[in-house]
Structures are given as structure tokens and as C-alpha cells.
């Protein structure tokens, strides 16, 4: 059952940013999916490490103020290892949308660390790398 729960949690994470068809992205759901002390890291030339709140706030603006529309991202492959109450997932993903009026598509890799809590599986950390 753990793998299924982690699959659902991962899909919810990716789905939080979806604003296709004029619907509002639900970035606030990340507060439920991540541990309060979770960390999100963007690698590459614009390296940044975020707290949960530090990650949510600018993305809520970006996805709700019209700069990034018709956006979605989805996993294309993954490998998940589960040992007891910890799990690690390494996955490839794609994303597409329209940023500042310009359509774009990109590929990347995300690694997600999970822990099982009394409330079920939660994300402890996420790091991603976008292909140049």
C-alpha cells in the first residue's frame, strides 16, 4: 500500500501547480503534503533553497496573476525505494505552459524524500533539475 500512497502524494504534488483551462492552481495544498519544516531546492544557475512558505508564496502569485497560464507538469517515469518509514523517489518529468505570453515546454528530474507520519506519508524534501 505504501507505493500506492506515495504515487498519489506525488501526483497531488505535481497537480498543485496546474492552472489549465482557467482553473486556479492549488499551491496551498503543499502545506498539507509537505512537513512544516520541509525544504524545496532548485538546482542549476539560479540555485535556491526554499522553506515551504518561501516556496508557496511566489508560486501562488505567478500562477494566479496571469504571468504563467495553461501550466501543468507531470511525471514521465520514476523509481521509488521504500524502507520502513522512509522513501525516496527519483523521477523524470515534463512541464508546459505559457509564461509572459511565450509558450514553453521543458524536461527535468525531481527527487522527493518521503517519511511516514501518524497522518500518513508526507514529503520531507524536494529537489529538481531542469534540462537546459
C-alpha positions as CSV (number, residue, x, y, z in Angstrom):
1,X,0.0,0.0,0.0
2,X,2.9,2.4,0.7
3,X,3.9,2.7,-3.0
4,X,0.3,3.5,-4.0
5,X,0.1,6.1,-1.3
6,X,3.4,7.7,-2.4
7,X,2.2,7.6,-6.1
8,X,-1.0,9.5,-5.0
9,X,1.0,12.0,-2.9
10,X,3.4,12.6,-5.8
11,X,0.5,13.2,-8.3
12,X,-1.0,15.6,-5.8
13,X,2.3,17.5,-5.6
14,X,2.5,17.9,-9.4
15,X,-1.2,18.7,-9.6
16,X,-0.9,21.6,-7.2
17,X,0.6,23.8,-9.9
18,X,-2.0,23.0,-12.7
19,X,-3.9,26.1,-13.9
20,X,-5.0,24.8,-17.3
21,X,-8.4,25.8,-18.6
22,X,-8.6,28.9,-16.4
23,X,-8.8,26.9,-13.2
24,X,-6.9,28.2,-10.1
25,X,-3.8,26.3,-9.2
26,X,-4.0,24.9,-5.6
27,X,-0.4,25.6,-4.5
28,X,-1.7,26.0,-0.9
29,X,-2.2,22.2,-0.8
30,X,1.6,21.9,-0.4
31,X,1.1,22.9,3.3
32,X,-0.7,19.5,3.7
33,X,1.6,17.5,1.5
34,X,5.0,18.6,2.9
35,X,6.2,18.6,6.5
36,X,6.1,22.1,8.0
37,X,10.0,22.1,8.1
38,X,10.3,20.6,4.6
39,X,12.8,22.0,2.1
40,X,12.5,22.6,-1.6
41,X,15.6,23.1,-3.7
42,X,16.0,24.4,-7.3
43,X,19.4,23.4,-8.8
44,X,21.2,25.0,-11.7
45,X,22.4,28.5,-12.4
46,X,19.5,30.1,-10.4
47,X,20.1,27.8,-7.3
48,X,17.7,28.4,-4.5
49,X,16.6,26.6,-1.3
50,X,13.2,27.3,0.0
51,X,11.1,26.7,3.1
52,X,7.6,25.5,2.5
53,X,6.2,29.0,2.9
54,X,9.0,30.6,0.9
55,X,8.2,28.3,-2.0
56,X,4.4,28.6,-2.0
57,X,4.0,32.4,-1.9
58,X,5.8,33.4,-5.1
59,X,4.3,30.5,-7.0
60,X,0.8,31.4,-5.9
61,X,1.4,34.9,-7.4
62,X,3.0,33.6,-10.6
63,X,0.1,31.1,-11.2
64,X,-2.7,33.4,-10.2
65,X,-1.7,36.8,-11.7
66,X,-1.7,35.8,-15.3
67,X,2.1,35.6,-15.9
68,X,2.0,31.8,-16.1
69,X,-1.1,30.2,-17.6
70,X,-2.1,26.9,-19.1
71,X,0.6,25.4,-16.9
72,X,1.0,21.8,-15.9
73,X,3.7,19.4,-15.1
74,X,3.6,15.6,-14.9
75,X,5.9,12.7,-14.1
76,X,7.0,10.6,-17.1
77,X,9.0,7.9,-15.2
78,X,10.0,7.2,-11.7
79,X,11.9,4.8,-9.3
80,X,10.7,4.7,-5.7
81,X,12.6,2.9,-2.9
82,X,10.8,2.3,0.4
83,X,12.5,1.1,3.6
84,X,10.3,1.1,6.7
85,X,9.0,4.7,7.3
86,X,11.2,6.4,4.7
87,X,11.1,6.5,0.9
88,X,13.0,8.1,-1.9
89,X,11.7,8.8,-5.4
90,X,13.7,9.8,-8.4
91,X,11.6,10.8,-11.4
92,X,11.7,12.4,-14.8
93,X,9.0,15.0,-15.6
94,X,7.7,17.3,-18.3
95,X,6.1,20.7,-17.9
96,X,4.4,23.1,-20.3
97,X,2.6,26.4,-20.2
98,X,2.6,30.0,-21.4
99,X,5.0,32.3,-19.5
100,X,4.7,36.0,-20.1
101,X,2.9,35.3,-23.4
102,X,5.5,32.8,-24.6
103,X,4.6,29.0,-24.9
104,X,7.3,26.7,-23.4
105,X,7.9,23.1,-22.7
106,X,10.7,21.6,-20.6
107,X,12.0,18.3,-19.1
108,X,13.6,17.8,-15.8
109,X,14.3,15.5,-12.9
110,X,12.9,15.6,-9.4
111,X,14.0,13.8,-6.3
112,X,11.5,13.6,-3.5
113,X,12.1,12.3,0.0
114,X,9.1,11.0,2.0
115,X,8.5,10.0,5.6
116,X,5.6,8.1,7.1
117,X,3.9,10.1,9.9
118,X,0.9,9.4,12.1
119,X,-1.2,11.2,9.4
120,X,0.3,9.1,6.6
121,X,3.1,9.8,4.1
122,X,4.4,13.4,3.8
123,X,7.1,15.0,1.7
124,X,10.2,16.0,3.7
125,X,12.3,17.4,0.8
126,X,12.1,18.0,-2.9
127,X,15.0,18.9,-5.3
128,X,14.7,19.5,-9.0
129,X,16.9,19.9,-12.0
130,X,15.6,21.3,-15.3
131,X,17.3,20.3,-18.5
132,X,19.0,23.3,-20.2
